[in-house]
């Protein structure tokens, strides 16, 4: 999953991505997708995934497809899932927690001892 994102930005860019995710969730919840059925349920599920930042690429593609099905009334909102798909979830998401950068720590002494033969 990490290969889908260049990085997980934090600070101001990370807050901007949180606002983008929240704005897209608000758009999905307020725009009428369908009176009932699988489309409404799928859009609600994708909005919930975006809200916490889980499986962000999958949720963004799902919302993009659902909005494209109703492009006549939702064409102005189509750039939001595309932007989120291209930028990634940001540092303030569960995707970053699971797939983000890790700090590797070397044990004290510089080596684990396996590299040097015993004397």
ZADREN-262269 format. One line per field, with one value per residue: x negated, y negated, z negated of N, C-alpha, C in turn; residue in one letter; residue number from 1. Coordinates in nm, 4 decimals. Last residue first. Layout:
# residues N
n.east	[X/...]
n.north	[Y/...]
n.up	[Z/...]
ca.east	[X/...]
ca.north	[Y/...]
ca.up	[Z/...]
c.east	[X/...]
c.north	[Y/...]
c.up	[Z/...]
rest	[A/...]
nr	[NUM/...]
This chain:
# residues 119
n.east	[-3.6550/-3.3769/-3.3112/-3.0496/-2.7767/-2.6426/-2.6422/-2.4990/-2.6589/-2.6655/-2.6220/-2.2707/-2.0967/-1.9304/-1.6008/-1.4118/-1.1024/-0.8890/-0.6126/-0.2979/-0.0938/0.0556/0.0651/0.1594/0.4179/0.5321/0.3918/0.2138/0.0546/0.2362/0.3500/0.2901/0.2954/0.4621/0.6985/0.7619/0.8167/1.0383/1.2306/1.2483/1.3412/1.6281/1.8001/1.9221/2.0943/2.3385/2.5429/2.4282/2.3035/2.3497/2.1274/1.9355/1.9773/1.8849/1.6163/1.5286/1.5694/1.3794/1.1439/1.1440/1.1281/0.8730/0.7050/0.7626/0.7847/0.8803/0.9497/1.1810/1.3259/1.3063/1.4851/1.7214/1.7443/1.7878/2.0402/2.1920/2.1717/2.3035/2.5640/2.6274/2.6078/2.7974/3.0869/3.2554/3.2103/2.8733/2.7390/2.7497/2.4970/2.4154/2.2205/2.0371/1.9547/1.8354/1.6212/1.4850/1.4130/1.2455/1.0356/0.9514/0.8693/0.6545/0.4944/0.4315/0.2826/0.0624/-0.0374/-0.1025/-0.1959/-0.2821/-0.2459/-0.3701/-0.4564/-0.3571/-0.1627/-0.1692/-0.3469/-0.2040/-0.0821]
n.north	[1.4972/1.5160/1.2795/1.0436/1.0301/1.0719/0.8542/0.6319/0.3203/0.0942/0.0644/0.1124/0.1720/-0.0766/-0.1156/-0.2698/-0.4009/-0.4100/-0.5667/-0.3870/-0.2026/-0.2593/-0.5358/-0.5998/-0.4936/-0.6559/-0.9884/-1.2176/-1.2277/-1.1352/-0.9844/-1.1108/-1.2501/-1.1112/-1.0852/-1.3495/-1.4290/-1.2642/-1.3519/-1.6296/-1.6509/-1.6085/-1.8096/-1.8924/-1.6845/-1.5964/-1.5741/-1.4184/-1.1983/-0.9604/-0.8132/-0.9658/-0.8987/-0.6342/-0.6725/-0.8179/-0.6359/-0.4416/-0.5901/-0.6398/-0.3809/-0.3055/-0.4980/-0.4519/-0.2660/-0.5115/-0.7639/-0.8285/-0.9088/-0.7084/-0.5235/-0.6724/-0.6887/-0.4202/-0.3862/-0.5668/-0.4460/-0.2036/-0.2961/-0.4141/-0.1907/-0.0025/-0.1843/-0.4951/-0.7349/-0.8456/-1.0859/-1.4129/-1.5290/-1.4852/-1.2863/-1.3828/-1.6188/-1.5185/-1.3795/-1.5966/-1.7310/-1.5417/-1.5330/-1.8000/-1.8077/-1.6312/-1.7804/-1.9949/-1.8604/-1.8040/-2.0622/-2.1402/-1.8223/-1.5742/-1.3413/-1.0624/-1.0043/-0.8755/-0.5794/-0.3178/-0.1911/-0.1196/0.1187]
n.up	[-1.7203/-1.5013/-1.2363/-1.2095/-1.1708/-1.4037/-1.5630/-1.5079/-1.5760/-1.7480/-2.0104/-2.0283/-1.7143/-1.5296/-1.4199/-1.1786/-1.1592/-0.8747/-0.7142/-0.6964/-0.7143/-0.9503/-0.9641/-0.7151/-0.7406/-0.9310/-0.9321/-0.8997/-0.6780/-0.3757/-0.1662/0.1715/0.4136/0.5920/0.4463/0.4027/0.6643/0.7157/0.5330/0.6422/0.9083/0.8860/0.8233/1.0541/1.1222/1.0244/1.2085/1.4098/1.2971/1.1596/1.2079/1.0828/0.8208/0.8312/0.9041/0.6812/0.4769/0.5534/0.5361/0.2593/0.1527/0.2493/0.1266/-0.1589/-0.3703/-0.5986/-0.7103/-0.8331/-0.6064/-0.4185/-0.5279/-0.5094/-0.2306/-0.1687/-0.2916/-0.1396/0.1105/0.0602/0.0052/0.2506/0.4180/0.3374/0.2115/0.2751/0.4256/0.4587/0.3818/0.2942/0.0776/-0.1846/-0.1842/0.0023/-0.1216/-0.3524/-0.2342/-0.1236/-0.3581/-0.4793/-0.2901/-0.3104/-0.5761/-0.5553/-0.3831/-0.5538/-0.7435/-0.5795/-0.5249/-0.8017/-0.9283/-0.6803/-0.4095/-0.3269/0.0176/0.2415/0.2450/0.3216/0.1607/-0.0640/0.0000]
ca.east	[-3.8000/-3.4336/-3.3375/-3.1884/-2.8626/-2.6382/-2.7357/-2.4277/-2.6377/-2.6818/-2.7457/-2.3931/-2.1271/-2.0403/-1.7004/-1.4879/-1.2368/-0.9313/-0.7563/-0.3872/-0.1884/0.0260/0.0282/0.0239/0.3267/0.4947/0.4872/0.3172/-0.0017/0.1701/0.4291/0.2806/0.2159/0.3262/0.6336/0.7294/0.7078/0.9175/1.1722/1.2106/1.1976/1.5393/1.7338/1.8320/1.9720/2.2228/2.5653/2.5098/2.2219/2.4453/2.2560/1.9390/2.0099/2.0233/1.7069/1.5162/1.6478/1.5209/1.1860/1.1474/1.2457/0.9921/0.7155/0.7948/0.7961/0.8496/0.8292/1.0700/1.3293/1.2295/1.3442/1.6711/1.7279/1.6659/1.9252/2.1795/2.1163/2.1619/2.4895/2.6282/2.5252/2.6559/3.0133/3.2226/3.3085/2.9826/2.6835/2.8365/2.5470/2.5187/2.3339/2.1038/2.0199/1.9527/1.7227/1.5392/1.4975/1.3694/1.1126/0.9978/0.9813/0.7656/0.5487/0.5038/0.4108/0.1410/0.0158/-0.0005/-0.1839/-0.2231/-0.2809/-0.2557/-0.4884/-0.4948/-0.1812/-0.0692/-0.3926/-0.2882/0.0000]
ca.north	[1.5169/1.5227/1.4149/1.0669/0.9964/1.1796/0.9584/0.7380/0.4390/0.0787/0.1323/0.0491/0.2042/0.0178/-0.1442/-0.1495/-0.4329/-0.3495/-0.5483/-0.5021/-0.1882/-0.1207/-0.4607/-0.6419/-0.4410/-0.5206/-0.8882/-1.2066/-1.1686/-1.2266/-1.0153/-1.0142/-1.3008/-1.1463/-0.9653/-1.2631/-1.4920/-1.2522/-1.2174/-1.5975/-1.6687/-1.5026/-1.7425/-1.9873/-1.7036/-1.5995/-1.6602/-1.5337/-1.3136/-1.0700/-0.7569/-0.9673/-1.0345/-0.6616/-0.5975/-0.8745/-0.7590/-0.4062/-0.5365/-0.7510/-0.4628/-0.2279/-0.4876/-0.5775/-0.2247/-0.3701/-0.7450/-0.7884/-0.9891/-0.8317/-0.4871/-0.6331/-0.8113/-0.4856/-0.3069/-0.5864/-0.5798/-0.2031/-0.2205/-0.4942/-0.3084/0.0269/-0.0845/-0.3788/-0.7274/-0.7618/-0.9894/-1.2961/-1.5199/-1.5852/-1.2719/-1.2545/-1.6241/-1.6051/-1.3065/-1.4938/-1.7960/-1.5813/-1.4124/-1.7469/-1.8911/-1.5974/-1.6529/-2.0191/-1.9168/-1.6947/-1.9789/-2.2104/-1.9662/-1.6155/-1.4736/-1.0957/-1.0261/-0.9226/-0.7165/-0.4024/-0.2262/-0.2373/0.0000]
ca.up	[-1.7191/-1.6363/-1.2852/-1.2416/-1.0582/-1.3038/-1.5952/-1.5782/-1.4949/-1.6042/-1.9725/-2.0788/-1.8542/-1.5351/-1.5230/-1.2118/-1.2043/-1.0003/-0.7311/-0.6934/-0.6042/-0.9117/-1.0833/-0.7516/-0.6387/-0.9717/-0.8863/-1.0029/-0.7996/-0.4680/-0.2849/0.0633/0.3019/0.6330/0.5009/0.2888/0.5882/0.7985/0.5166/0.5040/0.8786/0.9359/0.7118/0.9879/1.2004/0.9345/1.0926/1.4464/1.3378/1.1498/1.2486/1.2290/0.8634/0.7936/0.9915/0.8156/0.4804/0.5419/0.6668/0.3542/0.1248/0.2843/0.2730/-0.0913/-0.2306/-0.5789/-0.6299/-0.9198/-0.7283/-0.4000/-0.5113/-0.6411/-0.3093/-0.1205/-0.3365/-0.2842/0.0914/0.0977/-0.0962/0.1287/0.4420/0.3150/0.2874/0.1912/0.3176/0.5075/0.4767/0.3131/0.2145/-0.1582/-0.2741/0.0262/0.0094/-0.3642/-0.3120/-0.0352/-0.2578/-0.5449/-0.3205/-0.1819/-0.5338/-0.6437/-0.3365/-0.4290/-0.7848/-0.6376/-0.4170/-0.7220/-0.9529/-0.8072/-0.4623/-0.4105/-0.1227/0.2411/0.2003/0.3849/0.2938/-0.0714/0.0000]
c.east	[-3.8425/-3.5814/-3.3975/-3.2101/-3.0099/-2.7340/-2.7378/-2.5201/-2.5663/-2.6523/-2.7647/-2.5162/-2.2565/-2.0707/-1.8050/-1.5960/-1.3026/-1.0732/-0.7869/-0.5327/-0.2918/-0.0877/-0.0140/-0.0250/0.1821/0.4066/0.4419/0.4284/0.1025/0.1275/0.3666/0.3518/0.1963/0.2377/0.4885/0.6596/0.6657/0.7979/1.0473/1.1595/1.1562/1.3902/1.6340/1.7527/1.8745/2.0923/2.4430/2.5289/2.3046/2.3782/2.3657/2.0689/2.0171/2.0663/1.8533/1.6114/1.6417/1.6085/1.3338/1.1917/1.2568/1.1188/0.8405/0.7999/0.8346/0.8767/0.7860/0.9413/1.2125/1.2216/1.2577/1.5236/1.6747/1.6401/1.7937/2.0601/2.1007/2.0991/2.3398/2.5480/2.5164/2.5684/2.8660/3.1325/3.2823/3.0840/2.7941/2.7795/2.6368/2.5748/2.4462/2.2281/2.0964/2.0275/1.8499/1.6449/1.5604/1.4656/1.2459/1.0813/1.0375/0.8889/0.6622/0.5650/0.4955/0.2777/0.1003/0.0498/-0.0766/-0.2217/-0.2103/-0.2842/-0.3583/-0.5418/-0.3288/-0.0889/-0.2925/-0.3352/-0.0865]
c.north	[1.6301/1.5530/1.4096/1.2101/1.0330/1.1538/1.0702/0.8536/0.5440/0.2009/0.1336/0.1307/0.1355/0.0472/-0.0343/-0.1867/-0.3025/-0.3962/-0.4916/-0.4654/-0.2987/-0.1104/-0.3184/-0.5653/-0.4779/-0.4526/-0.7513/-1.1138/-1.1458/-1.1555/-1.1190/-1.0626/-1.1997/-1.1877/-0.9944/-1.1356/-1.4055/-1.3116/-1.1963/-1.4545/-1.6305/-1.5264/-1.6369/-1.9225/-1.7980/-1.6294/-1.6768/-1.6284/-1.4362/-1.2014/-0.8627/-0.9060/-1.0436/-0.8014/-0.6256/-0.8040/-0.8257/-0.5308/-0.5008/-0.7046/-0.5788/-0.3104/-0.4131/-0.5643/-0.3437/-0.3352/-0.6011/-0.7615/-0.9560/-0.9134/-0.6112/-0.5938/-0.7806/-0.6152/-0.3717/-0.5092/-0.6117/-0.3408/-0.2211/-0.4256/-0.3974/-0.0970/-0.0799/-0.2882/-0.6108/-0.7518/-0.9073/-1.2044/-1.3977/-1.5787/-1.3706/-1.2419/-1.4956/-1.6134/-1.3888/-1.4106/-1.6963/-1.6478/-1.4460/-1.6209/-1.8458/-1.6782/-1.6038/-1.8918/-1.9475/-1.7415/-1.8620/-2.1272/-2.0273/-1.7685/-1.5031/-1.2313/-1.0535/-0.9424/-0.7525/-0.5493/-0.3134/-0.2807/-0.1251]
c.up	[-1.8062/-1.6271/-1.4258/-1.2910/-1.0827/-1.1882/-1.4927/-1.6138/-1.5770/-1.5203/-1.8221/-2.0421/-1.8990/-1.6813/-1.5242/-1.3114/-1.2446/-1.0325/-0.8692/-0.7126/-0.5978/-0.8117/-1.0480/-0.8735/-0.6708/-0.8677/-0.9367/-0.9551/-0.9081/-0.5952/-0.3780/-0.0606/0.1897/0.5153/0.5367/0.3328/0.4707/0.7247/0.6014/0.4868/0.7365/0.9094/0.7578/0.8746/1.1313/1.0065/1.0036/1.3279/1.3712/1.1887/1.2472/1.2817/1.0147/0.8352/0.9594/0.9122/0.6170/0.5481/0.6637/0.4925/0.2224/0.2645/0.3181/0.0607/-0.1428/-0.4342/-0.6161/-0.8424/-0.8203/-0.5272/-0.4953/-0.6345/-0.4487/-0.1972/-0.2929/-0.3389/-0.0563/0.0783/-0.0665/0.0185/0.3185/0.3321/0.2561/0.2735/0.2223/0.3944/0.5411/0.4208/0.2287/-0.0173/-0.2447/-0.0605/0.0366/-0.2321/-0.3259/-0.1076/-0.1630/-0.4469/-0.3848/-0.2034/-0.3997/-0.6035/-0.4259/-0.3730/-0.6612/-0.6840/-0.4675/-0.6036/-0.8640/-0.8140/-0.5942/-0.4738/-0.1978/0.0980/0.2034/0.3508/0.3680/0.0666/0.0000]
rest	[X/X/X/X/X/X/X/X/X/X/X/X/X/X/X/X/X/X/X/X/X/X/X/X/X/X/X/X/X/X/X/X/X/X/X/X/X/X/X/X/X/X/X/X/X/X/X/X/X/X/X/X/X/X/X/X/X/X/X/X/X/X/X/X/X/X/X/X/X/X/X/X/X/X/X/X/X/X/X/X/X/X/X/X/X/X/X/X/X/X/X/X/X/X/X/X/X/X/X/X/X/X/X/X/X/X/X/X/X/X/X/X/X/X/X/X/X/X/X]
nr	[119/118/117/116/115/114/113/112/111/110/109/108/107/106/105/104/103/102/101/100/99/98/97/96/95/94/93/92/91/90/89/88/87/86/85/84/83/82/81/80/79/78/77/76/75/74/73/72/71/70/69/68/67/66/65/64/63/62/61/60/59/58/57/56/55/54/53/52/51/50/49/48/47/46/45/44/43/42/41/40/39/38/37/36/35/34/33/32/31/30/29/28/27/26/25/24/23/22/21/20/19/18/17/16/15/14/13/12/11/10/9/8/7/6/5/4/3/2/1]
